[in-house]
Amino acid sequence: MLTTELIRIWKGMGHRPSKSEWEASDAEFSYTTYKERFGGWKNACKSAFEVLGIDSEPIETPLAKDSRNDGSSITLKPDQTRNIPFRLSI
């Protein structure tokens, strides 16, 4: 039930919600509930991925504008990404 609600809000926003976005949403459960139940917000998000059968969060990467594209972004699947240290991804 908690992960279902997290997925609903996430899909509605189009990205993983921050604490302030979560608290401003119409979520049925509080941010604190997720932190306490899953031992942290990132763990709650990982649990949502497991429910969906996804290994990790897809990463949206902006493209440099050149003659081949319009400067929009692409979404990379987990197997197309490389690990970035957590402290650099915040």
C-alpha positions in Angstrom: 0.0 0.0 0.0 2.8 2.4 0.8 4.7 1.6 -2.4 1.5 1.9 -4.4 1.0 5.4 -3.1 4.7 6.4 -3.7 4.4 5.1 -7.3 1.2 7.1 -7.8 2.7 10.4 -6.6 5.9 9.7 -8.5 4.1 9.1 -11.8 2.0 12.2 -11.3 5.0 14.4 -10.8 7.1 12.6 -13.5 10.1 12.4 -11.2 11.0 11.2 -7.7 9.5 13.7 -5.4 11.6 15.6 -2.9 10.5 15.9 0.7 8.9 19.3 0.1 7.2 18.0 -3.0 5.9 15.0 -1.1 4.6 17.1 1.7 2.8 19.5 -0.7 1.2 16.6 -2.6 -2.1 14.9 -1.9 -0.2 11.8 -0.6 -2.2 9.5 1.7 0.9 8.8 4.0 3.4 11.2 5.4 7.1 11.4 4.4 8.0 10.4 8.0 6.0 7.2 7.6 8.1 6.2 4.6 11.4 7.1 6.4 10.4 5.0 9.5 9.0 2.0 7.6 11.8 1.7 5.0 14.7 3.2 7.0 15.0 6.2 4.7 13.5 7.9 1.7 15.9 6.3 -0.8 15.1 2.8 0.6 11.4 3.6 0.1 12.1 4.5 -3.5 14.1 1.4 -4.1 11.2 -0.6 -2.7 8.9 1.0 -5.3 11.4 0.0 -8.1 11.3 -3.6 -6.8 7.5 -3.6 -7.0 7.7 -2.4 -10.6 10.4 -4.9 -11.4 13.0 -2.2 -12.1 16.6 -2.5 -11.0 17.2 1.3 -10.5 15.8 4.6 -11.5 16.1 5.6 -15.1 18.2 8.7 -15.5 17.1 11.6 -17.7 20.1 13.3 -19.4 20.0 16.6 -21.1 21.5 16.6 -24.6 23.8 19.3 -25.9 22.1 21.1 -28.7 23.7 20.3 -32.0 22.7 19.5 -35.6 21.5 16.1 -34.6 19.0 17.0 -32.0 16.8 19.9 -30.7 18.5 20.2 -27.3 15.9 18.1 -25.5 16.7 15.1 -23.2 16.8 11.4 -23.5 16.0 8.7 -20.9 18.7 6.2 -20.2 17.8 2.7 -19.0 19.7 1.4 -16.0 21.9 -0.9 -18.1 23.0 2.2 -20.2 24.2 4.2 -17.2 27.3 4.1 -15.1 27.5 4.3 -11.3 28.0 7.8 -9.9 29.1 8.2 -6.3 26.0 9.0 -4.2 27.5 12.3 -2.9 27.9 13.6 -6.4 24.3 12.8 -7.4 22.6 14.9 -4.7 
